[in-house]
Amino acid sequence: MIIDSHVHLYPPDVVKNWEKIAKKEPYFKLLCSGKVHKWAVAEDLFEMMESDGIDQCWATSFAFRDPGLCRHCNDYVIDTVARSGGRVQGLAVVNPLSRDFEKEILRCREAGLIGVGELFPDGQVFDITDKRQTWRLATTCQDAGMFLLLHTAEQVGHDYPGKGKAGPTEAAAFCLNHPGLAVVFAHMGGGLWQYEMMPEMRIYLQNAWYDTAAVPFLYEAKVFRAVFAAGVGHKILYGSDFPLLGMKRYSRMLDEVGLDPEEEAALLGGNAQDVLDAAGRFSVLK
């Protein structure tokens, strides 16, 4: 079973009016003005799943600063999940510094969504190392049995729109502050997975997973062999970052590196169930 754990959707009216929205949402403007940015609505996702042979997708929209826009995007994701016949699972977006965002998370949980994210520390201007800013978010997700997806990036190499300053140091601090929350760090955690070869960090990062979103833009194919050699292959989730990328780019990388069938199966879907199981252990909403 192939699970794409990181795809983005946009309500059609957000696509139509993005320039107007961007005037009040600087991070949204930064990403949408980039050369590689692409738009996708639900129908585009369904078409991609058929063409790429994807069994299930975990879909989110865009984490705005404006809570009203977040709620609007969540409604679209909820509707897409309902239309998908079970093939799409959804993640909610919220501004974790806004008033009553916890209610929106619980509303989305009741509607069947499985996680929260992808949240943007730079774009939404919150510090994931500051427990005062993150405890309500972490506690609400944990109590609801939802995992959290956070944007992270490697703090070396070339710059690109939306890269941000949240990297391995910040992600590790978040895990230390919230050890009971299942958290997925996007874009390979900015390299955080490498530090799991340190005995103490493997303990500290027991609640962490890492997705492959945008990996073809960032790493050589041998990164997939490296994560398994490091003993972290059970914590890597295939995520395409659709519509930015699709399965074909990843398939070429996997063909080049030649993982064992069991390793490839874990990466492309098996590991995703572990995230849901970990989140569910802490759920109070059954």
N, C-alpha and C positions, 0 to 999 in steps of 0.2 A: 504493500500500500504506500503510495507516494503522498505525503502531506507537505504542502507549501505553507510554512508557518508565518510568512511575512509578505502580505500583499496589501496594496492600498486602493481604495475606491473613493470617488468624489461624487457627491450629489450633482445631478446635471446643472442645477442652478448655480452651484459653486463654480463649476467649469465655465459657465456662461458669464458669470459676473466676477471672475477671479481678480481682474485688475482693480475693480472697485473695492473688493475685500482687502486686497494687498495694501491699499493705502493706510489701513489701520492695523495690519498684521505684518510687521517687517520681516519676520522669519519666513512666513509664507511667501512673501514677495521674493526673498532671496532664493528660495528653492525653486519657485515656479518660473523665475526668470533665467534659470540656468540652462545651458545648452542641451543637457541630456534629459531635462524634465519631460515627462509624458503624462497625459490624462487618461483616466479609465473610469468608466461607469460599470454597473453590474453586468450588463450585456457583454462588455469587453472581457470581464473576468470569466464568465461562463464560456465564452469562445476560447479563451486561452486554456482553460482546464480541459476542454475537449481536444484541442490541437496538441497540447503537451502531455496528455495522459495523466493529469493530476486527479487523484481520487478525492482529496479534500484540501480546502484552503482555509487559512485563518486570516480573515480580512479585517482591516481597520481603515480609518479614513485619515483625517489630519488633525493633529492636536493643536488647536488654536489657543490664543490667550483668552478670547471671548467665550465665556461659558455657553452663551446662546448658540454660537456656531458649532461648538462641540456637541451640544444636544441635537442640533439639526443633523450633523454627520452621523451621530449614533442612531438616530431614527432611520437613516438610509441604510446603515449596516444591518440593523434589526430587520428591516424589510427585505434586504438581500438574502439574509439567512433564511427567512421564512419562504422565500421564492426558490431556494436552492434545493429543496428536498433533502436536506441534511448534508449536502456536499460542501457547504460553506459554514464555518463557525466564525463568530464575531468577537472583536475586541472593542471596548469602549474608550473614547478619548475624553479627558477632563483636564481642566486647569487645576493642579493640586494646590494652588494658593488662593483659589476663588472660594467665596462663601458657599457652603452647602454642597460642595462637589461630591461629598460622600453619598448624598441622596441620589445623585445621578448614577454613580457606580451601582448602587443597590437597585435602582430602576432597571438598569441594563442587565444586571444579574437576573432579576426576575423575568426579564424578556428572553433569557437564555444565552446571553453572551458569556464567554468563558474566560476573558482576560481584560486587562486594561493596558492601553498603549497603542502605538508607540508614542511615548511622551518624550518631549524635547527639552532637556534642561536649559540649553541656551535659548531656544526659541520662546519658551514659556517663562524664562528667567527664574528658575529655582535651582537651588544648590543641593545636589543629591548627597553631599557629605554632611549636611546640616540636619540633624535629627529633628530639630524644631520645625523644619519645613517639610519633613517627609513622614513623620510618625502617623499622621492622620491618613495619609495615602496608603502606607504600608499596612496599617491596622485594618483599614476598611477592606482592602483587597484580601488580606489573610482571612478575616472573619467571613468574607463572602465566598471563599474558596476559589478565588480568581488569581491567576498569575499576573505579573507585571512585566511589560516589555518597555525597556528604556533605550533610548538612542545613546550610543557611545561611539567613539572613533579613536583610531590610532593617533597618538600625539607626535608623530614624526612623519616625514615624507611630504608629499605634495598637498597643497591646500585645495579645497573645492567647496562650492556653496553648501552651507549647512553642516560642515565638518564639526565644528563646535569644540569646546574645551573639556568635555566630560570624557575621560579616558580610563585606563586601568586603575590608577590611583583612586579616582573618585568612585568607580564602580565597586572596588574592593571595600571602600569605606561604607558604602551603602549596605553591602552584605554583612559587614560587622555590626552595623546598627540594627539590622532587621533580619536576623538569622532564621526566623520562622516563615519568611515569605519566599515563595517560589518566584524567581526573577530571571527573565531572559534578557541578556544584553545584546542588542543588535550589532551587526557588523563585526562579529567575532569578538565582541567585548573590547574592541580597540587593542586586542592582543592580551587581554587579561588571562585567557586560557593558558598561556605559557607559564604563568606563575603558579599554576597548580602542580608543577613539578617540585615546588618547594613544600616540604611536609606540612608546615604550619598553614600555608595558604590553601592547601587542599582541604584542610579542616574548615578554615574560614569561609571557603567558597562552596560548601556543600549544597547550598540553596541556589547556586548559579548555573545557568545554561547560556549557550552562545549560538546566535543564528548566523547564517551565511549571507545575509542580505548585502548585495553589492560587492561580494568577494571578487568577481572577475575584474572589477575596476581597481582592486587594491592589492591582490596577491597573485603569485604564481600558483599553478595547479598543485604543486607539491605541499602546499599548506594543508591539504586534506590528509596526506600521508603523515605529516608532522603531528597533527592533533591526535591521531591514533597511536603514533610512536610515543607521544607524551602521556598516554593513558587517559586522555580526555575525550576520546572519540564517542563515548556514550553520552556526552553532554552537548554535542553539536547538532543543531537543527537545520535542515534545509529550509531556507527562506529566500525567495527570488528577488524580493523588492519590486515585484510587478507593480506598475507597468514599466518601470525602469529597465528591467531585465526579465528574461524568461528561461525556461528549462534548457533550451538548446545551448546556451552559453555554459551552463553548469555541466551538462552532459559531456561536452567536449573536454572540460577540465577533468571530470571523473574518468573518462576514457583514457586520458593521457597519464593519469597517476596510477590507475589500475588497482583500486581497493579490492579487498576480498569481498565476495558476495554478501557475507554477513555484515561487514563493516558498511558497505554501501546501503544495505537495507536499513540499518540502524540510522544512518545519516538522513536518508530520504523519508523516514516516517516512524521507525520504531522508537527513536528517542523522544519524539513528541508526546507519546503517551505517558512517559515518565514525568513530564512537566505537569500534565493534568492530574496524575496520581498524587504528585507532591502537593499541588495546590489543594486538592480535595481533602487531604489529610487534615487540613486546618479549617475546613469549611464548617460553618454553623448553619448554613442554608442548605438543607437536604431536599 
